[in-house]
Amino acid sequence: MSEDALWPRAAGWLSPAGSGQYDLGLFGVLASGTSISATGADATPTEIRVALARYSTYSWSQGKDVRDLSIADFGDSETPDSPDGEETTMGLAARVTKNSGLAIALGGDNSITYAVMRGVFGDELASSGLITFDAHHDLRDGVSNGSPVRRLIEAGLPGTSVVQIGINDFSNSPQYAARAKEYGVHVIPRSALRNRSADSVMDEALSKLGNKQLHVDFDMDVCDRAFVPACPAAAPGGISADELRQFAFLVGKAKQVRSVDVTEIDAMADSADGRTVRLGALAVLEIASGYQNR
């Protein structure tokens, strides 16, 4: 790619973390070993960082440049699927949270949501809240990318402090739908999004969670498969790339949000144009732009 001094690339905005305080803290969690579907999601954090070179740091609609924010790259939790891996991820998440205004975790599969949120909130898990953008409830038994929400609830997160946006038809079982209802999870399904603005959906989610500090999980299979071919469980009929970007901006803008993860992209299975990884990179930029507008 040619270079232009008047068109700085977003990849150059990242800097290695030091000992200071930052507006944003980025880190990767290379999880893939417990995924229900075979995945190369452990390669995705690196690929998202690379894909940032495709974009600038300027939001035309907001008239602001996110380069005015400080962002540090805290590296990766490299073996999150090992016996001690989740503890390592929790420690890294806690460090990023301590040293930044907003922590952004790049997966890896969706199993990372459990360790990242535990690390961010620690002993305050019971008084925090969770929003997921996901086609699935993630309430399965066992330990996998299909179980992080159930594991968080069993660890002390109240089910009534969970809002799930984008739950899709034919992507869940009646048993897990019943479990979500039993836990008191508030569901805004895909079918309810079709005639609503992103702002109204976020307003509903935030009103349900009150003043709690929040973690937000972007499982990218909430999107239509046409936009995210590298998401193994994505189905035709999910939300659009533009809707995802709107939600990412609003999540970054919400003052209650303390941490975010972007998960379930298998960079090794992406289309030739890299559209899924590129959407992941744009989600990071939209989150940052939202944060700049708090």
ZIMO-V689043 format. One record per backbone hydrogen bond with DSSP energy under -0.5 kcal/mol. NH is the residue of the N-H (numbers start at 0). CO is the residue of the C=O. If there is no record, write none. Layout:
NH,CO / NH,CO
This chain:
6,3 / 9,51 / 9,54 / 10,51 / 11,8 / 12,9 / 13,9 / 13,10 / 14,70 / 16,72 / 21,98 / 22,69 / 23,69 / 24,101 / 25,71 / 26,103 / 27,74 / 28,105 / 29,76 / 30,28 / 34,31 / 42,39 / 43,40 / 46,42 / 47,43 / 48,44 / 49,45 / 50,46 / 51,47 / 52,49 / 53,50 / 54,51 / 56,7 / 58,56 / 58,63 / 59,57 / 62,58 / 63,58 / 65,56 / 65,63 / 67,64 / 68,65 / 71,23 / 72,14 / 73,25 / 73,71 / 76,27 / 77,75 / 79,76 / 81,78 / 84,81 / 85,81 / 87,83 / 88,84 / 89,85 / 90,86 / 91,87 / 92,88 / 93,89 / 94,90 / 95,91 / 96,92 / 97,93 / 98,94 / 99,96 / 100,21 / 100,22 / 101,22 / 102,257 / 103,24 / 104,259 / 105,26 / 106,104 / 106,261 / 107,28 / 108,30 / 111,108 / 112,109 / 113,110 / 114,110 / 115,111 / 116,112 / 117,113 / 118,114 / 119,115 / 120,116 / 121,117 / 123,120 / 124,121 / 126,123 / 127,124 / 128,212 / 129,160 / 130,214 / 131,162 / 132,216 / 133,131 / 133,164 / 139,145 / 143,141 / 144,33 / 146,143 / 148,137 / 149,137 / 150,146 / 151,147 / 152,148 / 153,149 / 154,150 / 155,152 / 156,151 / 160,157 / 161,158 / 162,129 / 163,185 / 164,131 / 164,162 / 165,187 / 167,134 / 170,167 / 176,172 / 177,173 / 178,174 / 179,175 / 180,176 / 181,177 / 182,178 / 183,179 / 184,179 / 185,161 / 186,184 / 187,163 / 188,186 / 189,166 / 191,188 / 192,188 / 192,189 / 193,189 / 195,192 / 200,196 / 201,197 / 202,198 / 203,199 / 204,200 / 205,201 / 206,202 / 207,203 / 208,204 / 209,205 / 211,208 / 213,255 / 214,128 / 215,258 / 216,130 / 217,215 / 217,260 / 218,132 / 218,216 / 219,217 / 219,262 / 221,218 / 222,219 / 223,238 / 224,234 / 226,223 / 227,223 / 230,227 / 231,229 / 233,230 / 234,220 / 237,234 / 238,221 / 243,239 / 244,240 / 245,241 / 246,242 / 247,243 / 248,244 / 249,245 / 250,246 / 251,247 / 252,248 / 253,249 / 256,253 / 257,213 / 258,213 / 259,102 / 260,215 / 261,104 / 262,217 / 263,107 / 265,229 / 265,263 / 266,264 / 268,265 / 269,266 / 273,270 / 277,273 / 278,274 / 279,275 / 280,276 / 281,277 / 282,278 / 283,279 / 284,280 / 285,281 / 286,282 / 287,283 / 288,284 / 289,285 / 290,286 / 291,287 / 292,288 / 292,289 / 293,290
